[in-house]
Amino acid sequence: MATTDELAERISRKVIGEYSKLKAVCRPVTRPTGIREWTILAGVAAIDRDVSVDDIKVLSIATGVKALPDSELQRSGGKLLHDCHAEILALRGANTVFLNRIKNWDLTNGDDLIESNNEIPPKFKLKDKWKLALYISRLPCGDASMDFLNDNCRSDDDFLEIDDNDIFQYVNSNVKTILRGRLNFNRKNVVRTKPGRYDSNITLSKSCSDKLLMRQLSSILNSLNSALFAQPVFLRYIVIPGLDDKTRHTLEQSFHNRLPSCSHRFEFLNCDTPFYDDKKNENSVPSLMCSTKLFMDDSTIEEAILNGMKNGFYTKPCKPLRKHCESHLSRFAQWELFTQIRPEYKDTSYLQFKSQQTERDRLITSIKNVLSPDGWIPTKTDDVK
Ligand SMILES: [Zn+2]
């Protein structure tokens, strides 16, 4: 019988194998100055529960270490990706894959990943034979990795001396349970925004530790898929290279203790193979380019993403966005797929629809209240009309 470590190794090989097939523009490069770029890789994979069947199906992969400043979301209209950290893109990708498979659903042929019930319109579920894993080539940013900041992931700003009374560490001094990036890195059990330079415009996207933790309780389905699925879909495993007992213990502390007990706790698995485009030396720099590849039922979509939109479509923040600049992972593209599946929502805006998902809304609000008792600081409102 395959051990979980062997399983983790197979998942990582499969995700890295798909990464190796991406077009060169989607991967880090050596700049003309000779400086090498690095990135983080993530992927969502479905694994057959029957261990005798060696079947791992990749749903989505993504790379990226960037997030947009909140000030740039003004012109978005659902088209810009706020958060391009690899694991968040990979989960968005899995949601686009589910939406696409439901849009193309036909009862006669079915689908190898999902099945429908007899309701009209039908509701969907992940087939019982599958369990899901998320591969990430590094520890997620934020609470779960604060003990392991080393020269490979800290910038000079992270060494700033901050004491507990310094309001510089807060996005809003009235909300002392949300910290900026890695400031005051000794504080645990707090929500953090994505790390970034402190002299640049702030992103209000929350760290990957916080976002993954929320999905541990609320499922990986976004509001659109939650309305289409009869049951939530949870991740079973998170696979990370080079986990030892200490890192695994810290991850478990962060993911199992920050929220009330939950029956869908992630299991953290170690794989030995490192990701070959991670940071290897002091001089290398994070890649500005992010990327994704989606594995639909009969096709794949590959995108290079820069500044939250498809590569090649960039316009300065003071200009309007160009037509078709949006990624397949964007709110705009996902809403378009959803309204093709449920045309009755064509005259509704994305946020109007979302506000009608009261049960999910209540669950997410209750999670936010536990994670940040002082209140929540949302990113800028970004609707699709
Ligand atoms: Zn992150």
Residues whose N, C-alpha, C, O or C-beta is under 5 A from the ligand:
A	BS01	ZN	H85 P140 C141 C208
